[in-house]
Amino acid sequence: MIRVTVLSVIFLCSLGIFAQTDTERRYDVLFHEAMLQRQKSHHDATFDLLTRCLEIKPNAHEAYFFLAQYYSEMKNTDKALELFKKAFDLCPDNMTYMETLAQSYIAKEKYADAITVVEKMYNQDKSRQELLEMLYRLYYQEQNYQKAIDVLDRMELIDGKSERITLAKSALYMEMDDNEKALAAIKALAEEHPYDLNYRTLYANSLMTNDKMDEAFSTLEKIIAEEPHNVKAQQSLRNYYIRIQDTEAVDSITRCILINKNTEINDKVYLLRQLIAENEQEGGDSTQVLNIFREILQQPDPDADIAELRAAYMDLKKMPRDSIAAALELVLQLDPNRTSARLHLAQYAWEDNDDDRIISLCQAARQYNPEEMIFYYYQGMAYYRKEDTDHALEAFKNGINVINDQSSPEIVSDFYAILGDLLFQKKREAEAFAAYDSCLQWKPDNIGCLNNYAYFLSLKGDNLEKAEEMSYKTIKAEPKNATYLDTYAWILFMQRRYAEARIYIDQATQNASTPSPDIYEHAGDIYALNGDMPTAISYWQQALAKAPDNKLLVKKIKRKKYIKQ
């Protein structure tokens, strides 16, 4: 009887072993297939397979881990955290699981839970010092400042004392309202590095923070006695004088900092901006500020940033233009790459109609600032005003070569418009019309281009419908512009719509303060073909008075008839 029972137990146990083996096998097959589908980015299939894996083997930590990632991607962060925690509980020494769980806790702002995991990670691998940084931040978030200090102590045991760690520790003591310990931490750092004046300056700053002004001043005095040009000590001393409201001492030490060759240029510029702002609040006495600029720029190796700030200040104070121009010239002497200074000078020259100066400035700009399209524009226009069309054409063509996605559509459009005008003057009509098309692609409402394009098409007698459409846009935009009205009237004339042409040419002559010979001649042609020869002759005579060399006008008047050019 007993024998039979034992055999039965053995048989039943063997069945259990086979069943367990079969379960493991089924799990392994499904999990392997899930990973294959994951590699193929078949995420729906992967999700279903991982879910079935857990139905077969509820303690499969790797399945929980991968399934949690899918819940995370689906923004179901609570479920993801639950599954990451399950994977960690099942395999608590897996560093990947710990890292992922810690990050999940942090994302949910569960800093206390994250601390537990990160502490375990660090105990498992003390070579990973970045985990101490993470612990420091987590304890700080939890406002557990003593624990944060303990972490900083651990960091000091590894790396030794440093300004960064000491400052952080001091700040934590301040948070705990323990000013004495905050100050003691900085003092210990300074004493440990007695020859490092920066740490002593830091200690002086801490003394000021704790309202120990006399001790702070004494410390700073000793530093400057040892190293008179120590910038940090000078800056701290300036803060001291500001705190005790000694204006004269503030001005004196400020001057020392600004002419100190060891002061970083960014610090000088920042300080000068402060001085300018303070000066403006006190009434804006530019003499004081300019004297400071003058003294700085008289030092050996003056910096272009200071010179440029001075020019900007002079412009702000609306000083004489000659003075500002001289200041800008100094900027370029110190650094020829200064685009804004050169552009400012070019604009002055443009206002003065000084084309030679514009050309000179822009030629230099093409060497130092070849990517700035505005200089090609100014140079091209200066040559255009000097009637040097070859050089103007060259400047505009080169300017177009630097067009990019960040270029201003208005400037690019104007470039192509002027290029089109120049090419038409050169009788390169196909290229001119291509340039106009490019202009209108960048800015379809470039009125000047629309007018010129339409007029030149009408002169050729080509594509008059397109010309009329473009010209009509110009008179809609500027209904009293005599030039645009003249163009539109002439296009209608070329289409033999003489009665309509007369309406618009009348508006052109009425709105022109001093009509050009072209407008008068067009008016005469239009009236001639409307059958009003006396008025036509009157207009032709007015045109001839303005253009006495026009032989065609002489013939029209003499023969009393319209003669096609």
C-alpha positions in Angstrom: 0.0 0.0 0.0 2.8 2.4 1.0 4.8 1.3 -2.0 2.0 2.1 -4.4 1.6 5.6 -2.9 5.3 6.4 -3.3 5.3 5.3 -6.9 2.2 7.5 -7.5 4.0 10.5 -6.0 7.1 9.9 -8.2 4.9 9.6 -11.3 3.0 12.8 -10.4 6.2 14.7 -9.8 7.6 13.6 -13.1 4.5 14.9 -14.9 5.0 18.2 -13.2 8.7 18.4 -14.4 7.7 17.7 -17.9 4.8 20.3 -17.7 7.3 22.9 -16.3 9.7 22.1 -19.1 7.0 22.5 -21.7 5.9 25.8 -20.2 9.5 27.1 -20.3 9.9 26.0 -23.9 6.6 27.6 -25.0 7.7 30.8 -23.2 11.1 30.8 -24.8 9.6 30.4 -28.3 7.1 33.2 -27.8 9.7 35.6 -26.2 12.2 34.9 -29.0 9.4 35.6 -31.6 8.5 38.8 -29.8 12.1 40.1 -30.0 12.2 39.2 -33.7 9.0 41.2 -34.3 10.4 44.1 -32.3 13.5 44.2 -34.5 11.2 44.4 -37.5 9.3 47.3 -35.9 6.1 45.1 -35.8 5.1 46.7 -32.5 1.5 45.5 -32.3 2.6 41.9 -32.8 5.4 42.4 -30.2 3.0 43.8 -27.7 0.6 40.8 -28.1 3.4 38.3 -27.9 4.8 39.8 -24.7 1.3 39.8 -23.1 1.0 36.1 -23.9 4.5 35.5 -22.5 3.4 36.9 -19.1 0.2 34.7 -19.2 2.5 31.7 -19.6 5.2 32.8 -17.2 4.0 35.5 -14.7 7.5 35.9 -13.2 9.3 36.7 -16.5 11.2 39.9 -15.6 12.4 40.6 -19.1 8.9 40.4 -20.6 7.7 43.0 -18.0 10.6 45.3 -18.9 10.0 45.3 -22.6 6.2 45.5 -22.2 6.7 48.5 -19.9 8.5 50.3 -22.7 5.5 50.0 -24.9 3.2 51.4 -22.2 5.7 54.3 -21.8 5.5 55.0 -25.6 1.7 55.0 -25.3 2.0 57.7 -22.6 0.5 55.3 -20.1 3.2 56.2 -17.6 1.4 54.7 -14.5 1.2 51.3 -16.1 4.8 51.6 -17.4 6.1 52.4 -14.0 4.2 49.5 -12.5 5.8 47.1 -15.0 9.3 48.6 -14.6 8.9 48.1 -10.8 7.8 44.5 -11.4 10.8 43.8 -13.5 13.1 45.3 -10.9 11.5 43.3 -8.0 12.0 40.1 -9.9 15.6 40.9 -10.8 16.8 43.5 -8.3 20.5 43.5 -9.3 19.9 44.3 -13.0 21.5 47.7 -13.5 19.4 48.5 -16.6 16.2 47.9 -14.7 17.4 50.1 -11.9 18.3 53.0 -14.2 15.0 52.8 -16.1 13.0 52.6 -12.9 14.9 55.5 -11.4 14.2 57.7 -14.5 10.5 56.7 -14.4 10.3 57.7 -10.7 11.9 61.1 -11.5 9.6 61.6 -14.5 6.7 61.1 -12.1 8.4 63.4 -9.5 8.6 60.5 -7.0 12.0 61.6 -5.9 12.1 59.6 -2.6 11.5 56.4 -4.5 14.1 57.4 -7.0 16.7 58.0 -4.3 16.2 54.5 -2.9 17.0 53.0 -6.4 19.9 55.3 -7.2 21.5 54.6 -3.8 21.3 50.9 -4.6 22.9 51.5 -8.0 25.8 53.4 -6.5 26.4 50.8 -3.8 26.5 48.2 -6.6 28.9 50.2 -8.8 30.9 53.0 -7.0 32.9 53.8 -10.2 29.8 55.6 -11.5 30.3 59.0 -9.9 27.6 60.6 -12.0 25.2 58.7 -9.7 26.3 60.9 -6.8 25.4 64.0 -8.9 22.0 62.5 -9.4 21.6 61.8 -5.7 22.6 65.3 -4.9 20.0 66.8 -7.2 17.3 64.3 -5.9 18.0 65.1 -2.2 17.9 68.8 -3.1 14.5 68.3 -4.8 13.3 66.6 -1.6 14.7 69.5 0.4 16.7 67.1 2.4 19.6 69.4 2.6 21.6 67.5 5.1 21.5 64.4 3.0 22.5 66.5 0.0 25.5 67.7 2.0 26.4 64.1 2.9 26.5 63.4 -0.9 28.8 66.3 -1.5 31.0 65.0 1.3 31.2 61.7 -0.5 32.1 63.6 -3.7 34.9 65.5 -1.9 36.4 62.2 -0.6 36.8 61.1 -4.2 37.8 64.4 -5.9 39.0 66.6 -3.1 37.7 70.1 -2.3 36.6 72.3 -5.2 35.0 75.6 -5.6 31.9 74.1 -7.2 31.3 71.6 -4.4 32.1 74.1 -1.6 29.8 76.7 -3.1 27.0 74.1 -3.4 27.6 73.0 0.2 27.6 76.6 1.4 24.4 77.3 -0.4 22.8 74.3 1.3 23.8 75.5 4.7 22.3 78.9 3.8 19.0 77.1 2.9 19.2 75.5 6.4 19.7 79.0 7.9 23.1 77.9 9.2 25.1 80.9 8.0 28.1 80.1 10.2 28.6 76.7 8.6 28.0 78.2 5.2 30.8 80.7 5.8 33.0 78.0 7.5 32.8 75.9 4.3 34.2 78.7 2.1 36.8 79.6 4.7 38.0 76.0 4.9 38.4 76.0 1.1 40.4 79.2 1.2 42.6 78.0 4.0 43.3 74.7 2.2 44.5 76.7 -0.8 46.2 79.7 0.8 48.0 80.8 -2.4 44.8 80.7 -4.5 43.6 84.3 -4.4 40.3 83.3 -6.1 39.3 81.3 -3.1 40.2 84.1 -0.8 38.1 86.4 -2.9 35.2 83.9 -2.7 35.6 84.0 1.0 35.4 87.8 1.0 32.2 87.6 -1.0 30.7 85.2 1.5 31.7 87.5 4.3 29.8 90.3 2.6 26.8 88.0 2.1 26.8 87.5 5.9 27.1 91.2 6.5 30.6 91.0 7.9 31.7 94.0 5.9 34.8 95.0 7.8 36.3 91.6 7.6 35.4 91.3 3.9 37.1 94.7 3.2 40.2 93.7 5.1 40.4 90.4 3.1 40.0 92.2 -0.2 42.6 94.8 0.7 45.2 92.1 1.4 44.4 90.4 -1.9 44.9 93.6 -3.9 48.0 94.4 -2.0 49.5 91.0 -3.1 48.1 91.3 -6.7 47.0 94.8 -7.6 45.5 93.8 -10.9 43.4 90.9 -9.6 40.1 91.5 -11.5 37.9 89.3 -9.3 39.1 91.1 -6.2 38.5 94.5 -7.8 35.0 93.4 -8.8 34.3 92.3 -5.3 35.6 95.5 -3.9 33.3 97.4 -6.3 30.4 95.5 -4.8 31.6 96.4 -1.3 31.7 100.1 -2.1 28.2 99.8 -3.7 26.9 98.2 -0.5 28.3 101.0 1.7 27.2 103.6 -0.8 30.6 105.2 -1.4 30.0 106.7 -4.8 33.4 108.2 -5.3 35.1 104.9 -4.4 32.7 103.0 -6.8 33.7 105.3 -9.7 37.4 104.9 -8.9 37.4 101.1 -8.7 35.2 100.9 -11.8 37.8 102.9 -13.7 40.5 100.5 -12.4 38.5 97.5 -13.7 37.9 99.0 -17.1 41.5 99.8 -17.8 42.8 96.6 -16.2 44.3 94.6 -19.1 43.3 91.4 -17.2 39.6 92.2 -17.3 37.7 90.0 -19.8 36.3 92.0 -22.7 32.8 90.7 -22.0 33.1 91.9 -18.4 34.2 95.4 -19.6 31.3 95.6 -22.1 28.8 94.5 -19.4 30.1 97.0 -16.9 30.0 99.8 -19.5 26.4 99.0 -20.3 25.7 99.2 -16.6 27.4 102.6 -16.4 25.5 103.9 -19.5 22.1 102.7 -18.0 22.9 104.4 -14.6 24.1 107.5 -16.4 20.8 107.7 -18.3 18.8 107.3 -15.2 20.7 110.2 -13.6 20.1 112.6 -16.5 22.3 111.3 -19.3 25.6 113.3 -19.0 27.4 111.9 -22.0 30.6 113.7 -21.1 31.3 111.3 -18.2 30.6 108.2 -20.3 32.7 109.4 -23.3 35.6 110.2 -21.0 35.6 106.6 -19.8 35.5 105.3 -23.3 38.3 107.6 -24.3 40.5 106.4 -21.5 39.8 102.7 -22.2 40.5 103.1 -25.9 43.8 104.9 -25.2 45.1 101.8 -23.5 47.5 99.5 -25.5 45.7 97.1 -27.8 42.2 98.6 -27.6 39.3 96.2 -28.4 36.9 96.6 -31.3 33.9 95.7 -29.0 34.6 98.7 -26.9 35.0 100.9 -29.9 31.7 99.7 -31.4 29.9 100.2 -28.1 31.2 103.8 -28.1 29.9 104.4 -31.6 26.5 102.9 -30.7 26.4 105.1 -27.6 27.2 108.2 -29.7 24.5 107.3 -32.1 22.1 106.9 -29.2 23.0 110.3 -27.9 22.4 111.8 -31.5 25.9 113.2 -31.6 27.2 114.9 -34.8 27.4 112.5 -37.7 31.1 113.3 -38.3 31.9 112.2 -34.8 30.0 109.0 -35.1 31.6 108.3 -38.5 35.1 108.8 -37.0 34.1 106.3 -34.2 33.0 103.8 -36.8 36.2 104.2 -38.7 38.1 103.3 -35.5 36.0 100.2 -35.2 37.1 99.1 -38.7 40.7 99.9 -38.0 40.6 97.6 -35.0 38.6 94.9 -36.8 37.8 95.1 -40.5 35.3 92.3 -40.2 32.7 94.5 -38.4 29.8 94.4 -40.7 27.5 96.7 -38.8 30.1 99.5 -38.6 30.9 99.3 -42.4 27.2 99.2 -43.2 26.5 102.3 -41.0 29.3 104.2 -42.9 27.9 103.0 -46.3 24.5 104.4 -45.3 26.0 107.7 -44.4 27.8 107.8 -47.7 24.5 107.0 -49.5 22.7 109.8 -47.8 25.6 112.1 -48.9 25.4 110.8 -52.5 29.1 110.0 -52.1 29.2 107.2 -54.7 33.0 106.8 -54.7 33.0 106.4 -50.9 30.2 103.8 -51.2 32.1 101.9 -53.8 35.2 101.9 -51.7 33.4 100.7 -48.5 31.5 98.0 -50.3 34.6 96.7 -52.2 36.3 96.2 -48.8 33.1 94.5 -47.5 33.2 92.0 -50.4 36.6 91.0 -49.0 35.7 90.9 -45.3 32.0 90.2 -45.4 31.4 88.5 -48.8 28.1 86.9 -47.6 26.4 90.2 -46.9 24.2 91.0 -49.9 23.4 94.6 -48.9 26.9 95.7 -49.8 26.6 94.4 -53.3 23.3 96.4 -53.5 24.9 99.6 -52.3 27.9 99.2 -54.6 25.7 98.3 -57.6 23.5 101.3 -57.1 26.5 103.6 -56.6 27.9 102.4 -60.0 24.4 102.8 -61.5 24.2 106.4 -60.3 27.6 107.0 -61.9 26.2 105.5 -65.1 28.9 102.8 -65.0 26.5 100.0 -66.0 29.2 97.4 -66.5 30.4 97.6 -62.9 26.9 97.9 -61.7 25.9 94.7 -63.5 28.9 92.9 -62.1 28.0 94.0 -58.5 24.4 92.9 -58.8 25.3 89.5 -60.4 27.8 88.8 -57.6 25.2 89.8 -55.0 22.7 87.3 -56.4 25.3 84.6 -55.9 25.1 84.9 -52.1 21.3 84.4 -52.0 20.2 81.7 -49.5 17.1 80.6 -47.7 17.6 83.3 -45.0 17.9 86.1 -47.5 15.4 89.0 -47.2 12.7 88.5 -50.0 12.5 92.3 -50.4 16.2 92.8 -51.0 16.5 89.7 -53.3 13.5 91.0 -55.2 15.1 94.4 -55.7 18.3 92.8 -56.7 16.6 90.9 -59.6 14.5 94.0 -60.5 17.6 96.2 -60.9 19.5 93.4 -62.6 16.6 93.2 -65.1 16.8 97.0 -65.8 20.6 96.8 -66.4 20.3 93.8 -68.7 17.6 95.5 -70.8 19.8 98.5 -71.1 22.5 96.2 -72.4 19.9 94.8 -74.9 20.1 91.4 -73.3 16.3 91.2 -73.3 15.8 87.5 -72.7 18.1 87.6 -69.6 16.3 90.8 -68.4 12.9 89.2 -68.6 14.2 86.1 -66.8 15.6 88.4 -64.0 12.2 90.1 -63.7 10.5 86.7 -63.4 12.9 85.8 -60.6 12.1 89.1 -58.9 8.4 88.5 -59.0 8.9 84.9 -57.6 10.5 86.4 -54.5 8.0 89.3 -54.2 5.0 89.2 -56.6 3.9 92.7 -55.6 7.2 94.4 -56.5 5.5 97.4 -58.1 8.6 98.9 -59.7 9.5 95.6 -61.4 5.9 95.1 -62.6 5.9 98.5 -64.2 9.3 98.2 -65.9 8.7 94.6 -67.0 5.3 95.6 -68.5 6.7 98.7 -70.2 9.6 96.9 -71.8 7.3 94.2 -73.1 5.1 96.9 -74.6 8.2 98.4 -76.3 8.8 95.1 -78.0 5.1 94.6 -78.7 5.3 91.2 -77.1 2.9 89.5 -74.7 0.8 92.6 -74.3 -1.9 90.8 -72.3 0.7 89.9 -69.7 2.0 93.4 -69.8 -1.4 94.9 -69.3 -2.1 92.5 -66.3 1.2 93.5 -64.6 0.7 97.3 -65.3 -2.9 97.2 -64.0 -1.5 96.0 -60.6 0.7 99.0 -60.4 -2.1 101.6 -60.9 -4.3 99.7 -58.5 -1.5 100.0 -55.9 -0.6 103.6 -56.7 -3.5 105.2 -58.7 -1.9 108.6 -58.8 1.6 107.6 -59.9 2.2 109.3 -63.2 4.8 106.9 -64.4 2.6 103.9 -63.8 -0.4 105.6 -65.4 1.7 106.4 -68.5 2.9 102.8 -68.8 -0.7 101.5 -68.6 -1.9 104.0 -71.1 0.9 103.1 -73.5 0.1 99.4 -73.3 -3.5 100.1 -74.1 -2.3 102.2 -77.0 -0.2 99.3 -78.2 -3.4 97.1 -78.1 -5.1 99.7 -80.2 -7.5 100.6 -77.4 -7.0 104.3 -78.1 -10.1 105.7 -76.2 -9.1 103.9 -73.0 -5.5 104.9 -73.4 -6.5 108.6 -73.6 -8.3 108.3 -70.2 -5.2 107.0 -68.4 -2.7 109.3 -70.3 -4.8 112.3 -69.1 -4.5 111.1 -65.6 -0.8 110.7 -66.1 -0.3 114.3 -67.3 -2.5 115.6 -64.5 -0.7 113.7 -61.7 2.8 114.5 -63.0 4.3 117.5 -61.2 6.8 117.9 -64.1 5.9 115.4 -66.9 8.8 113.7 -68.6 9.2 114.1 -72.4 8.1 110.4 -72.7 4.8 111.2 -71.1 4.2 114.2 -73.4 5.2 112.2 -76.4 2.9 109.3 -75.5 0.1 111.7 -74.9 0.6 113.2 -78.4 0.7 109.7 -80.0 -2.5 108.7 -78.2 -4.4 111.9 -79.1 -3.2 111.6 -82.7 -4.8 108.2 -83.0 -7.9 109.4 -81.3 -8.3 111.9 -84.1 -7.4 115.0 -82.1 -4.4 116.3 -84.0 -4.2 119.9 -82.5 -3.9 118.4 -79.0 -1.4 115.8 -80.2 0.8 118.5 -81.7 0.6 120.5 -78.5 1.9 117.5 -76.5 4.6 116.7 -79.1 5.8 120.3 -78.9 6.0 120.1 -75.1 8.0 116.9 -75.4 10.4 118.5 -77.9 11.0 121.4 -75.6 12.3 118.9 -73.0 14.1 116.7 -75.5 15.2 118.9 -78.4 17.4 116.2 -80.0 14.4 113.9 -80.6 14.3 113.8 -84.4 11.2 111.6 -84.5 9.2 114.3 -82.6 10.3 116.9 -85.2 8.9 114.7 -88.0 5.6 114.1 -86.2 5.1 117.8 -85.7 6.2 118.7 -89.2 4.0 116.0 -90.9 1.2 116.4 -88.4 0.8 112.6 -88.0 1.7 109.8 -85.7 4.9 108.0 -86.9 5.7 104.6 -85.4 9.2 104.4 -84.1 
